[in-house]
Amino acid sequence: MSFNKKHILDIGSLSHEEITHILDTADSMKEISERPVKKVPTLRGKTIILFFHEPSTRTKVSFDIAAKRLSADSISISSSGSSMVKGETLIDTAKNLQAMRPDIVVMRHSSSGASNILSKVLDTSVINAGDGMHAHPSQSLLDMMSIREVKGDLKGLKVAIIGDIAHSRVARSNMEGLKTMGAEVIISGPPTMIPIGIESYGVKVTYDVNEAVAGADVIIMLRIQKERQENFLFSTEREYSKTFGLNEDRLKLADPNVLIMHPGPMNRGVEISNEVADGPYSVILEQVTNGVALRMALFYLLAGVS
Ligand code: CP
């Protein structure tokens, strides 16, 4: 299949066939990271700019490693280290970066829609590495890759997404992606953290976490995003952990072969206990490993070398 997307801005604009093609490509990229020499010349001569306006460990490092494993030249800049601190606008900064002829710009930004704006003013390909509460497509794709790797197929799986749905770009992207791929998605968390009308994504909603966990094939726990909460949306962390957190007792309700996932960073002891995060059902670090292969696949496909 030829891949004719110029940008990766969200999951909703990708078809079942396009997601499958990205995941198949990522599967084939994974082996490169197992080699003694973890590098292929595929993107030699290509330039990739990583433009991060928000803190990141996993996404930024894995995009950077992905570029280097494909022999592209990657350059990282942050808002604090750029001329934006002197008052330059995002669009002017981006146009100046484009004037240096990169092939792909990867951007993380705290404002929803920032990557979409960039894609309209730049000629180069743009990958959204997370924009506000809107979308985190590469995270959703690596999550689907990680599920598919163990379960074989996403179709028909019961996937519970639990926690701070309102502030989560990961939840939005996963709802869209998993629904496109035929999974049954159930959302749970405190009523204050579940937006009204979320059912329009085709997901079920329950405020009873036990109901969401019961028989789940996959459980995706979300971080309480303290930095995005203007109001108190839950009483105490202790209360949150007891009512909505995933612990070993609650986990017994899930399918015996359940996968436990978390996009990170985790609030250990709040949304997930140490025993579950580090336990036998957790694929949290496999998600991070797969993030490199998935981002290699995105670079490969967007660079038009397939
Ligand atoms: N999952 C994720 O986006 O993590 P980072 O914020 O560390 O990139």
Boltz pocket constraint, residues with backbone or C-beta under 6 A from the ligand:
constraints:
  - pocket:
      binder: B
      contacts: [[A, 55], [A, 56], [A, 57], [A, 58], [A, 59], [A, 60], [A, 129], [A, 130], [A, 139], [A, 263], [A, 264], [A, 265]]
      max_distance: 6.0
